[in-house]
Every structure is written in structure tokens, then in C-alpha cells.
Amino acid sequence: MDALSNGLGSATGAAAGYLVFRAFRGSFGLIFLQLLQQRPSLILLVLLLLAVVADAYYPFNVTLDVSAVWHNLKNTRLIPFAVGLHRFWLDLFVEKVLLFAAVAYLALQNLSNSDASNRRLTWAASSAIAALIEVGKLFFAGRAPNADNVVFSSIGALIGVVIVPPLAATRLVRRHARKIFGLLLLCIITYDELSPFDWIRSLEQILMRMAMIEWLPFRSYYTAEPQAAVFDLAKKMFLLGPLGFLVAQGNSDGGARKRQVLATAVGLLVGLILEAVQIGLRSRHPSLTDVFVFGGAAWAGAVVFERYRRIWDAHA
């Protein structure tokens, strides 16, 4: 069964790759190249929206069963903050406010100008997207719409169209944009890896935690549910890929191999530090797997930078 599954998986991947690359060689590829050249921020906007949707609907248990939809409808929270926050406020700030601030800012940048009417339109559209995503939860088992998420997302969108543009236009941010963005990424990665910060308080617990370190690479992925493993891998790629891209961009004078090695080393170092810190957390499981994934994701980000640079240089 393992051999049959591996063979079917390889054949499926080969067929999908053939179709995808064939599409990229055709008109779709030309459109994608034009977007990269003229509006690269639009690609980033699409990726952020996909991240919002994936976070809202995971584990993607789609249901059209009337009883399941009715159960989600009955559990809908229409009045914001009626019984307090349903999650830790810092989680909501990172996953809703910051994310929708970036979404609204990128959407505004892709409009012809940033006047008051376009800012209002962008804020309204971002808030409407957040509301539609919450309504869509009715058709996923175990998910229920929550007005709190819409409020936090709308606040984030408002920040993205009112506060972020003038900040991004300051001399300090323009001069050190890559460093500031990299620092923000590191803060988000650190928060994602160390939340909920439930530190242990005794030496005996630390020794027990050290004995539980997962030294065998990718053991957790092999024993986990495939969907959970893929989602975890995609999340780390989404966070560490841009970091590798920025590291490669900051060393554009060196060779491609040197940039990729440097980005990989940075990813491995970040992963090693965060996994070591996780020893002091009750709810986290330190593993060598995440260190390798961090390094691989940062390397992938550097490879994407090389491809992007070649496309840009070829059409400059």
C-alpha cells in the first residue's frame, strides 16, 4: 500500500506539474510576468488574501449538510465582544489587525491614487471581504462566524489606509524599508513560534523537556495527519520565505549561491534559537524538523529572489 500510494502521489504530482508549467508557458505566464514587472505588490496582496482564507477555514471540512450549517448559524456571534474576546487579544492583533492592515495598504497602493475616496473604498472593500469570509464559515464543519473577527479586521484595514501610508512615506522607513520589514517578520515569526508563552518555572521541568526534544527529522510530519502537516509546512514557508527573500535582496552584490547559502544559514539560525527557547514552554514541542524547515523555507525565498531578479533584469 505504501508503494502504491507513493507511486500514485508521484504520478499525480507529475501530471499537476506538467499542467502548471504548460500554463505558465502560455498566456497565463505572460500575464504573470506582466504583473511581476508592473505591479509586484499585487502578487503579495493575493498571497495575503489566500493566507486569510486558509487561516479562517482550516481544516477545510466543507459541509453542505443542513444540520451542520444550522449548527454553525446558531453558534454565530453577531454582537461584538458580548461575552468578551473569544481568543487572546494579541492573537487577534497579529492575525487580524496586522494582516488586514497589510492587505488594505497593498490594495490602496494598487489604485491610481491614494485620495480620501479611494481610502474609504479600500477600507470598505477590506471590511466587506472580512465579513464575507466569516459568512463563509457557515459551510465548514466546526467553524462559526464571529463578529469580533470582522471588527478587528476592519480596524486593521483602517490602520492600513490611514496610518501606514504616511509612515511608509517617511524618510526613515524609505531608507531602511528592508531592515524594518525584516525586523517585523522576525517579530511575527517569534510570536508564532512562542505563543502562548506558558513558561515553565522549575529546573526539573526543563530537564524533562530536554529529554522530549524530537531529534529525528520530520518524525512529527510522518506521524501527523497529512492535512495538518501540509498546513504547518505551508505556514512556515509563508513566514520564512519572505525572510530569505529579504536576506538575498540585502546582499545583491554577491553571487547567487552565496545569497542562497546566507539565507539558508539565517533560517537555520532563527529556527535553532526559537526551538531552543521552546524548551521552556509547556505547550510547545522542540524538534529538529522545524530547524530544517526554517532553513529550507529561507532558501526557497532566496531562490524566488533570484528568479525575480532575472525576470526584472531581462525586461529592464
C-alpha positions as CSV (number, residue, x, y, z in Angstrom):
1,M,0.0,0.0,0.0
2,D,2.9,2.4,0.8
3,A,4.5,1.7,-2.6
4,L,1.1,2.1,-4.4
5,S,0.4,5.4,-2.6
6,N,3.9,6.7,-3.3
7,G,3.5,5.8,-7.0
8,L,0.1,7.4,-7.3
9,G,1.3,10.5,-5.4
10,S,4.3,10.9,-7.7
11,A,2.2,10.4,-10.8
12,T,-0.3,13.0,-9.6
13,G,2.4,15.5,-8.9
14,A,4.0,14.9,-12.3
15,A,0.6,15.5,-14.0
16,A,-0.1,18.6,-12.0
17,G,3.4,20.0,-12.6
18,Y,3.0,19.4,-16.4
19,L,-0.3,21.3,-16.4
20,V,1.0,24.1,-14.3
21,F,4.2,24.7,-16.2
22,R,2.4,24.3,-19.5
23,A,0.0,27.1,-18.4
24,F,2.9,29.3,-17.3
25,R,4.5,28.9,-20.8
26,G,1.2,30.2,-22.3
27,S,-0.9,33.3,-21.9
28,F,-1.1,32.8,-18.1
29,G,2.6,33.0,-17.9
30,L,2.7,36.2,-19.8
31,I,0.1,37.8,-17.6
32,F,2.0,36.7,-14.5
33,L,5.2,38.2,-15.9
34,Q,3.5,41.5,-16.6
35,L,2.2,41.6,-13.0
36,L,5.7,40.9,-11.6
37,Q,7.1,43.7,-13.7
38,Q,4.4,46.3,-13.3
39,R,2.6,45.5,-10.0
40,P,4.6,43.0,-7.9
41,S,2.7,44.2,-4.8
42,L,-0.5,42.7,-6.4
43,I,1.1,39.2,-6.2
44,L,1.8,39.8,-2.5
45,L,-1.8,41.0,-1.9
46,V,-3.2,37.8,-3.4
47,L,-0.9,35.7,-1.2
48,L,-2.0,37.6,1.9
49,L,-5.7,37.1,1.0
50,L,-5.0,33.4,0.5
51,A,-3.4,33.3,3.9
52,V,-6.5,35.0,5.4
53,V,-8.8,32.4,3.8
54,A,-6.7,29.5,4.8
55,D,-6.5,30.6,8.4
56,A,-10.3,31.1,8.5
57,Y,-11.3,27.8,7.0
58,Y,-8.7,25.3,8.2
59,P,-9.1,22.3,8.4
60,F,-11.3,22.8,5.4
61,N,-14.1,20.4,6.3
62,V,-16.6,21.6,3.8
63,T,-20.1,20.7,4.5
64,L,-23.5,21.2,2.8
65,D,-25.4,19.3,5.4
66,V,-28.3,21.4,6.6
67,S,-27.9,20.4,10.3
68,A,-24.2,21.3,10.3
69,V,-24.9,24.7,8.6
70,W,-27.7,25.3,11.1
71,H,-25.5,24.4,14.0
72,N,-22.9,27.0,12.8
73,L,-25.6,29.5,12.3
74,K,-26.9,29.0,15.9
75,N,-23.3,29.5,17.2
76,T,-22.8,32.7,15.3
77,R,-21.7,35.7,17.4
78,L,-23.3,38.7,15.8
79,I,-22.7,41.1,18.7
80,P,-19.1,42.0,19.0
81,F,-17.5,41.4,22.4
82,A,-20.8,40.4,24.0
83,V,-19.1,37.8,26.2
84,G,-15.6,39.1,26.0
85,L,-12.9,38.1,23.5
86,H,-13.1,34.6,22.1
87,R,-9.3,34.5,21.8
88,F,-6.2,36.1,23.3
89,W,-6.2,39.7,22.2
90,L,-2.6,39.5,21.0
91,D,-3.5,36.6,18.7
92,L,-6.3,38.7,17.2
93,F,-4.0,41.7,16.8
94,V,-1.4,39.7,14.9
95,E,-3.7,37.6,12.8
96,K,-6.4,40.1,12.1
97,V,-5.3,43.7,12.7
98,L,-1.7,43.4,11.2
99,L,-2.8,41.1,8.4
100,F,-5.6,43.3,7.2
101,A,-3.5,46.4,7.7
102,A,-1.1,44.9,5.1
103,V,-4.0,43.8,2.9
104,A,-5.6,47.3,2.9
105,Y,-2.3,49.1,2.4
106,L,-1.3,46.9,-0.6
107,A,-4.8,47.3,-2.1
108,L,-4.5,51.0,-1.8
109,Q,-1.1,51.1,-3.4
110,N,-2.6,49.3,-6.5
111,L,-5.1,52.0,-7.1
112,S,-4.4,55.0,-9.3
113,N,-4.1,57.4,-6.3
114,S,-4.5,57.5,-2.5
115,D,-7.1,60.2,-2.1
116,A,-9.8,60.2,0.5
117,S,-12.4,58.5,-1.7
118,N,-10.0,55.6,-2.6
119,R,-9.1,55.2,1.1
120,R,-12.7,54.9,2.0
121,L,-13.3,52.5,-0.8
122,T,-10.3,50.3,0.2
123,W,-11.4,50.3,3.8
124,A,-15.0,49.3,2.9
125,A,-13.8,46.6,0.5
126,S,-11.4,45.1,3.0
127,S,-14.1,45.1,5.7
128,A,-16.6,43.5,3.3
129,I,-14.0,40.8,2.5
130,A,-13.6,40.1,6.2
131,A,-17.3,39.9,6.7
132,L,-17.8,37.5,3.6
133,I,-15.0,35.3,4.9
134,E,-16.8,35.0,8.3
135,V,-20.1,34.2,6.5
136,G,-18.4,31.5,4.5
137,K,-17.6,29.7,7.8
138,L,-21.2,28.5,7.8
139,F,-20.3,26.0,5.2
140,F,-17.3,24.5,7.1
141,A,-17.9,22.0,9.9
142,G,-16.8,23.2,13.3
143,R,-16.5,26.8,12.2
144,A,-18.9,29.6,13.2
145,P,-18.9,33.3,12.1
146,N,-17.8,35.7,14.8
147,A,-18.3,39.5,14.6
148,D,-15.2,40.0,16.7
149,N,-13.0,39.0,13.8
150,V,-14.8,41.4,11.4
151,V,-14.3,44.3,13.9
152,F,-10.6,43.6,14.4
153,S,-10.1,43.1,10.6
154,S,-11.9,46.4,9.9
155,I,-9.7,48.2,12.4
156,G,-6.6,46.7,10.8
157,A,-7.9,47.8,7.3
158,L,-8.5,51.3,8.7
159,I,-4.9,51.4,10.0
160,G,-3.7,50.2,6.6
161,V,-5.3,53.1,4.7
162,V,-4.9,55.9,7.2
163,I,-1.7,55.3,9.3
164,V,0.5,53.0,7.2
165,P,0.8,55.2,4.0
166,P,2.2,58.3,5.8
167,L,4.5,56.1,7.8
168,A,5.7,54.3,4.7
169,A,6.4,57.7,3.1
170,T,8.8,58.9,5.8
171,R,12.5,59.2,5.1
172,L,13.4,56.7,7.8
173,V,11.1,54.0,6.5
174,R,12.1,54.5,2.9
175,R,15.8,54.4,3.7
176,H,15.6,51.3,5.9
177,A,12.5,49.6,4.5
178,R,14.1,46.2,4.1
179,K,15.5,46.2,7.7
180,I,12.2,47.3,9.2
181,F,10.2,44.7,7.2
182,G,12.7,42.0,8.2
183,L,12.5,43.0,11.9
184,L,8.7,42.9,11.7
185,L,8.9,39.5,10.1
186,L,11.2,38.2,12.8
187,C,8.8,39.5,15.5
188,I,5.8,37.8,13.8
189,I,7.8,34.5,13.5
190,T,8.9,34.7,17.1
191,Y,5.4,35.3,18.3
192,D,4.0,32.4,16.2
193,E,6.6,30.0,17.5
194,L,6.5,31.0,21.2
195,S,2.8,31.8,21.7
196,P,1.1,31.4,24.2
197,F,4.3,32.0,26.3
198,D,3.4,29.5,29.0
199,W,6.8,29.3,30.6
200,I,7.8,26.5,33.0
201,R,9.2,27.5,36.3
202,S,11.5,24.7,37.6
203,L,14.7,23.1,36.6
204,E,13.2,19.6,36.8
205,Q,10.7,20.5,34.2
206,I,13.4,21.9,31.9
207,L,15.3,18.6,32.2
208,M,12.1,16.7,31.3
209,R,11.5,19.0,28.4
210,M,15.1,18.5,27.1
211,A,14.5,14.7,27.2
212,M,11.4,15.2,24.9
213,I,13.3,17.0,22.1
214,E,12.4,15.4,18.8
215,W,15.8,14.7,17.3
216,L,14.6,12.6,14.3
217,P,13.9,15.0,11.4
218,F,10.4,15.0,10.1
219,R,9.1,12.4,12.5
220,S,6.3,14.7,13.6
221,Y,5.2,15.1,10.0
222,Y,5.2,11.4,9.3
223,T,3.0,10.6,12.3
224,A,0.7,13.6,12.0
225,E,-2.4,13.9,9.9
226,P,-1.3,14.8,6.3
227,Q,-3.5,17.9,6.2
228,A,-2.1,19.2,9.4
229,A,1.5,18.5,8.3
230,V,0.9,20.3,5.0
231,F,-0.7,23.3,6.7
232,D,2.1,23.6,9.2
233,L,4.7,23.4,6.4
234,A,2.9,26.0,4.3
235,K,2.6,28.3,7.3
236,K,6.3,28.2,7.9
237,M,7.1,28.6,4.2
238,F,4.8,31.7,4.2
239,L,6.6,33.2,7.2
240,L,10.2,32.3,6.4
241,G,10.2,32.6,2.6
242,P,9.9,36.4,2.7
243,L,12.8,36.5,5.3
244,G,15.0,34.5,2.9
245,F,13.9,36.9,0.1
246,L,14.9,39.9,2.1
247,V,18.3,38.4,3.1
248,A,19.1,37.7,-0.5
249,Q,18.0,41.1,-1.6
250,G,20.2,42.8,1.0
251,N,23.3,41.0,-0.4
252,S,22.6,41.6,-4.1
253,D,26.3,42.3,-4.9
254,G,27.3,38.8,-4.1
255,G,26.8,35.6,-6.2
256,A,23.5,33.7,-6.3
257,R,25.0,30.7,-4.4
258,K,26.4,33.0,-1.7
259,R,23.0,34.6,-1.3
260,Q,21.2,31.3,-1.0
261,V,23.7,29.9,1.5
262,L,23.4,33.1,3.6
263,A,19.6,33.0,3.5
264,T,19.6,29.3,4.5
265,A,22.1,30.0,7.3
266,V,19.8,32.8,8.7
267,G,16.8,30.5,8.5
268,L,18.6,27.7,10.3
269,L,19.9,30.1,13.0
270,V,16.4,31.5,13.6
271,G,14.9,28.1,13.8
272,L,17.7,26.8,16.1
273,I,17.2,29.7,18.5
274,L,13.4,29.5,18.6
275,E,13.4,25.8,19.0
276,A,15.9,26.1,21.9
277,V,13.7,28.7,23.6
278,Q,10.7,26.3,23.1
279,I,12.3,24.0,25.7
280,G,11.0,26.5,28.3
281,L,7.4,26.3,27.1
282,R,4.8,23.8,28.3
283,S,2.7,23.7,25.1
284,R,5.5,23.6,22.6
285,H,7.4,20.6,21.3
286,P,11.0,21.4,20.3
287,S,12.1,19.5,17.2
288,L,14.9,19.4,14.7
289,T,12.3,19.2,12.0
290,D,11.3,22.9,12.4
291,V,15.0,24.0,12.2
292,F,15.4,22.2,8.8
293,V,12.1,23.6,7.6
294,F,13.1,27.1,8.6
295,G,16.3,26.7,6.7
296,G,14.6,25.3,3.6
297,A,11.9,28.0,3.6
298,A,14.5,30.7,3.8
299,W,16.5,29.1,1.0
300,A,13.3,28.9,-1.1
301,G,12.8,32.6,-0.5
302,A,16.3,33.3,-1.8
303,V,15.6,31.2,-4.9
304,V,12.4,33.2,-5.6
305,F,14.5,36.4,-5.3
306,E,16.9,35.0,-7.9
307,R,14.1,34.2,-10.3
308,Y,12.5,37.6,-9.7
309,R,15.8,39.4,-10.3
310,R,16.4,37.5,-13.6
311,I,12.9,38.4,-14.8
312,W,13.4,42.1,-13.8
313,D,16.8,42.3,-15.4
314,A,15.6,40.6,-18.6
315,H,12.8,43.2,-19.1
316,A,14.5,46.3,-17.6
